């Protein structure tokens, strides 16, 4: 007997994996390039704009990674949800410094919202 994972839970778990992959790529092999891009943008724009560019690039990254496994509409929905959560928790709650708390917040909230949408 095969065990199946509901779409909403699978998407939330894939999004969590994608977020970890993004973090490791950006602060690992791509760190120098990413910091140069941030410095270039910071010379011409406000920190708020630089932060928004970062979150937008992360949105595109998640949409691409998720669309490799999920239908495009589901991938875009999940990526936009993650983008929205990042904007809300950074703007209203501040940065969640503990990486486990940050992942748990995203996984729990994304699971609940995706369950409401697709459950």
Buried (B, 14 or more C-beta within 10 A) or exposed (E): EEEEEEBBBBBBBBBBEBBEEBBEEBEEEEEEEBEEBBEEBEEEEEEEEBBBBBBEBBBEBBBEBBBEEBEEEBBBBBBEBBBBBBBEBBEEEEEBEEEEEBBEBBBEBBBEBBBEBBE
